[in-house]
Amino acid sequence: MSSSGNQVIDKNLTIGGNLNVKGTINKEVMIFYHPFTATGSGKVYLPWSSVSDASTINYFNNLIAPYSGRLLKVVARSEEALGNTVIGFHKASDGTESPSTTATETITVNMSADDTSYTFDFTKTSSFNSGDVVAISIDPSNVPNDSRVTSVWLFNILI
């Protein structure tokens, strides 16, 4: 222990039992599920509170970020081979009703096989502040029909 009372670990820390924390937990990963069915082509926005995708951003397909953080990744799987697929991260700060239809960041992956999971890794560009409204779009080359998407978010939680 240092003279200030802080302990610094320069390498890995393995805990064999429970970890009890009195103080602040700074980061938390949260996972959200976005099932949808799209029978047409073109960009759609993924649902948060329903199973209906939409070609425009509305209150069913965006989330108010409770903390600052960033989108880490999206995993997508469809009953169809979607070909080159673009997933976009969209956000809007206070004073703007909905996220822009132009994504803050897009990641493209060739989803060449049906019923196969593909990962879209996002960068720190897809960060947001507490109170921002965030949304995710998908723009596949082929009609997706029944699809599943899981998004993984890192929140900076200060308690």
HUMOVEN-V493507 format. One record per residue. N is the residue number from 1. RES is the residue in one small letter. PHI is phi as a letter, one per 40 degrees, with the letter a starting at -180 (999 if undefined). BURIAL is # if it has 16 or more other ideal C-beta (glycine too) atoms within 10 Angstrom, else .. Layout:
n = <N & N>
res = <RES & RES>
phi = <PHI & PHI>
burial = <BURIAL & BURIAL>
This chain:
n = <1 & 2 & 3 & 4 & 5 & 6 & 7 & 8 & 9 & 10 & 11 & 12 & 13 & 14 & 15 & 16 & 17 & 18 & 19 & 20 & 21 & 22 & 23 & 24 & 25 & 26 & 27 & 28 & 29 & 30 & 31 & 32 & 33 & 34 & 35 & 36 & 37 & 38 & 39 & 40 & 41 & 42 & 43 & 44 & 45 & 46 & 47 & 48 & 49 & 50 & 51 & 52 & 53 & 54 & 55 & 56 & 57 & 58 & 59 & 60 & 61 & 62 & 63 & 64 & 65 & 66 & 67 & 68 & 69 & 70 & 71 & 72 & 73 & 74 & 75 & 76 & 77 & 78 & 79 & 80 & 81 & 82 & 83 & 84 & 85 & 86 & 87 & 88 & 89 & 90 & 91 & 92 & 93 & 94 & 95 & 96 & 97 & 98 & 99 & 100 & 101 & 102 & 103 & 104 & 105 & 106 & 107 & 108 & 109 & 110 & 111 & 112 & 113 & 114 & 115 & 116 & 117 & 118 & 119 & 120 & 121 & 122 & 123 & 124 & 125 & 126 & 127 & 128 & 129 & 130 & 131 & 132 & 133 & 134 & 135 & 136 & 137 & 138 & 139 & 140 & 141 & 142 & 143 & 144 & 145 & 146 & 147 & 148 & 149 & 150 & 151 & 152 & 153 & 154 & 155 & 156 & 157 & 158 & 159>
res = <m & s & s & s & g & n & q & v & i & d & k & n & l & t & i & g & g & n & l & n & v & k & g & t & i & n & k & e & v & m & i & f & y & h & p & f & t & a & t & g & s & g & k & v & y & l & p & w & s & s & v & s & d & a & s & t & i & n & y & f & n & n & l & i & a & p & y & s & g & r & l & l & k & v & v & a & r & s & e & e & a & l & g & n & t & v & i & g & f & h & k & a & s & d & g & t & e & s & p & s & t & t & a & t & e & t & i & t & v & n & m & s & a & d & d & t & s & y & t & f & d & f & t & k & t & s & s & f & n & s & g & d & v & v & a & i & s & i & d & p & s & n & v & p & n & d & s & r & v & t & s & v & w & l & f & n & i & l & i>
phi = <999 & c & c & c & g & c & b & b & b & c & b & c & b & b & b & c & b & c & b & b & b & b & h & b & b & c & b & a & c & b & b & b & b & b & c & a & b & b & b & b & c & h & c & b & b & c & c & b & b & a & b & b & c & a & c & b & c & a & c & c & b & a & b & c & c & c & a & c & i & a & c & c & a & b & b & b & a & b & c & b & c & c & g & c & b & b & b & b & b & b & a & a & c & d & g & b & c & b & c & c & c & c & c & c & a & b & b & b & b & c & c & c & b & c & f & b & c & b & b & b & c & c & b & c & c & c & b & a & b & d & g & c & b & b & a & b & b & b & b & c & c & b & c & c & f & c & a & b & b & b & b & b & b & b & b & c & c & b & b>
burial = <. & . & . & . & . & . & . & . & . & . & . & . & . & . & . & . & . & . & . & . & . & . & . & . & . & . & . & . & . & . & . & . & . & # & . & # & . & # & . & . & . & . & # & # & # & # & # & # & . & . & . & . & # & # & . & . & # & . & . & . & # & # & # & . & # & . & # & # & # & # & # & # & # & # & # & # & # & # & . & # & # & # & . & . & # & # & # & # & # & # & # & # & . & . & . & . & . & # & # & . & . & . & # & # & # & # & # & . & # & . & # & . & . & . & . & . & . & # & . & # & . & # & . & . & . & # & # & # & . & . & . & # & # & # & # & # & # & # & # & # & . & . & . & # & . & . & # & . & # & # & # & # & # & # & # & . & # & . & .>
